[in-house]
Amino acid sequence: MRLRSRPIPRRRAARAGLLAAATITVLGTLATLSPPADALPSADLNERWSRQ
């Protein structure tokens, strides 16, 4: 039973690592492809708060 229970956490860790790497790469590509799109919403929010 011990031998069967050992590979399960490794598989979960591998899946978690792959998901984390995928999300980081996707976020990185989006940030590099569209830097102004990420900066514009914050500027708009700052302008709205300053107007109010």
Sequence and secondary structure as in RCSB ss.txt:
>XXXX:A:sequence
MRLRSRPIPRRRAARAGLLAAATITVLGTLATLSPPADALPSADLNERWSRQ
>XXXX:A:secstr
 HHHHSHHHHHHHHHHHHHHHHHHHHHHHHHHH HHHHHHHHHHHHHHHHH 
